[in-house]
Amino acid sequence: MSSKLSSPHRTTAQPSYLQIKEYVLDKIQSGVWQEGHLIPTEMALCEQFNVSRMTVNRALRELTNDDLLIRIKGSGTYVAQPKFQSTLIEIRSVSQEIRERGHTHSCQVISVKRLKANRIQAAHYRIPIDTPLFHSLIVHADNGIPIQYEDRTVDARIAPDYLDQDWNTITPNEYLVRVAPLPKGFYTIEVQTPSASIAQALHISEQQPCLVMDRVTYSNDHFTSHARMWHPGDRYKFTGRM
């Protein structure tokens, strides 16, 4: 009988295809299998888990439908590029957008601190009360002009080194994609007028409309981050592919 590699989430009551899915997810999220990695063939997984090819095919097909894998006929199955699930736009790091314009990204860290989840946060993020959190306020600039005020809360268990990062070298979004790969989440975009402190940080008036993106992300169904990002309406626009 083939020996089966265990998954920390697997139980004997789970269907075989779910065991295979969790095995693949564990490999990806631990960094053993990274973007572009060619995963074992269906036959190899059949032998490893002592299951039929139909069972393996179902597991890989569902992971492909979730955009976690890419299957190329005649070549194999590969780990997909991390991306946010979205029917309207692809979410990218603000520094990436700035670099693509040939401009220079910089940031000003207003504050970073440790918190514990209160009742409202615990319910909203589906985490226990008193879960350790990090909170940061950062202003991102394009060639010295502020274009984003980022108010972010992070699960400290997922990103324990969050407070040690140099945000001029790597943005919070880029760092979190590294430590919590394959992010999924929910976002809204609306127009709001800023508070006095946000307006001052963005060098705009309190009457200046802002585009505000509110985004909550998860990795493997575990809360990772909640970011509320303010953009001056006359300096920023969202673009994407339909």
Residue pairs with C-beta under 8 A, 6 or more apart in sequence:
1 50
2 47
2 48
2 49
2 50
3 48
4 19
4 48
4 49
4 50
5 23
5 48
7 19
7 22
7 23
7 25
7 26
8 26
9 22
9 26
10 19
10 22
10 23
14 22
16 49
16 51
16 55
17 51
17 55
17 56
17 58
17 59
17 62
18 59
19 49
20 45
20 49
20 51
20 55
20 56
20 59
20 60
21 59
21 62
21 63
23 49
24 33
24 39
24 59
24 60
24 63
24 68
24 69
25 63
25 68
25 182
25 220
27 33
27 39
28 34
28 68
28 79
28 181
28 182
29 180
29 181
29 182
29 219
29 220
31 181
33 39
33 79
34 79
35 79
35 80
35 81
35 82
36 78
36 79
36 81
37 78
37 79
38 76
38 77
38 78
39 69
39 76
39 77
39 78
39 79
40 48
41 76
41 77
42 53
42 56
42 57
42 60
43 53
45 51
45 56
45 59
45 60
46 52
46 53
46 55
46 56
49 55
49 56
60 69
60 71
60 77
63 69
64 70
64 71
64 77
67 80
67 83
67 85
68 79
68 80
68 182
69 77
69 78
69 79
69 80
70 77
70 78
70 79
70 80
71 77
71 78
72 78
82 177
82 181
82 182
82 183
83 90
83 91
84 90
84 91
84 183
84 184
84 185
84 187
84 217
85 184
85 185
86 187
86 240
88 240
88 242
89 238
89 239
89 240
89 241
90 240
90 241
91 173
91 187
91 215
93 171
93 173
93 174
94 105
94 140
94 147
94 148
94 150
94 171
94 173
94 229
95 105
95 140
95 171
95 174
96 174
98 104
98 105
98 140
98 142
98 147
99 105
101 142
103 142
103 143
104 142
104 143
104 144
105 140
105 141
105 142
105 168
105 171
106 140
106 141
106 144
106 168
107 138
107 139
107 140
107 141
107 167
107 168
107 171
108 138
108 139
108 141
108 201
109 136
109 137
109 138
109 167
110 137
110 138
110 139
110 201
111 135
111 136
111 137
112 134
112 135
112 136
112 137
112 163
113 134
113 135
113 136
114 132
114 133
114 134
114 135
114 156
114 163
115 132
115 133
115 134
115 135
115 153
116 129
116 130
116 131
116 132
116 133
117 125
117 127
117 128
117 129
117 130
117 131
117 132
117 133
118 129
119 129
121 127
121 133
121 153
122 128
122 129
122 131
124 216
124 226
125 155
125 216
125 223
125 226
126 223
127 155
127 223
131 155
131 156
131 157
132 155
132 156
132 157
133 153
133 154
133 155
133 156
134 153
134 154
134 156
134 159
134 162
134 163
135 152
135 153
135 154
136 150
136 151
136 152
136 154
136 162
136 167
136 172
137 149
137 150
137 151
137 152
137 201
138 149
138 150
138 152
138 167
138 172
139 146
139 148
139 149
139 150
139 201
139 202
140 146
140 147
140 148
140 150
140 171
141 147
145 203
145 235
146 201
146 202
146 203
146 232
147 202
147 231
147 232
147 235
147 236
148 229
148 230
148 231
148 236
149 194
149 198
149 201
149 202
149 229
149 230
149 231
150 172
150 227
150 228
150 229
151 227
151 228
151 229
151 230
152 172
152 225
152 226
152 227
152 228
153 225
153 226
153 227
154 162
154 172
154 176
154 224
154 225
155 222
155 223
155 224
155 225
156 162
158 176
158 179
158 180
158 219
158 222
158 223
158 224
159 175
159 176
159 179
159 180
159 224
159 225
161 179
162 172
162 175
165 172
165 175
172 225
172 227
173 227
176 183
176 217
176 224
176 225
177 183
180 217
180 219
180 222
180 224
180 225
181 219
182 219
182 220
183 217
183 218
183 219
183 224
184 217
184 218
184 219
185 215
185 216
185 217
185 218
186 215
186 216
187 213
187 214
187 215
187 216
188 213
188 214
189 211
189 212
189 213
189 214
189 238
190 211
190 212
190 214
191 209
191 210
191 211
191 212
191 233
192 209
192 210
192 212
192 230
193 206
193 207
193 208
193 209
193 210
194 202
194 204
194 206
194 208
194 210
194 230
195 206
196 206
198 210
198 230
199 205
199 206
199 208
202 208
202 210
202 230
202 232
204 210
204 232
208 232
208 233
208 234
209 233
210 230
210 231
210 232
210 233
211 230
211 231
211 233
211 236
211 237
211 238
212 228
212 229
212 230
212 231
213 227
213 228
213 229
213 231
213 238
214 226
214 227
214 228
214 229
215 225
215 226
215 227
215 228
215 229
216 223
216 225
216 226
217 224
217 225
217 226
217 227
218 224
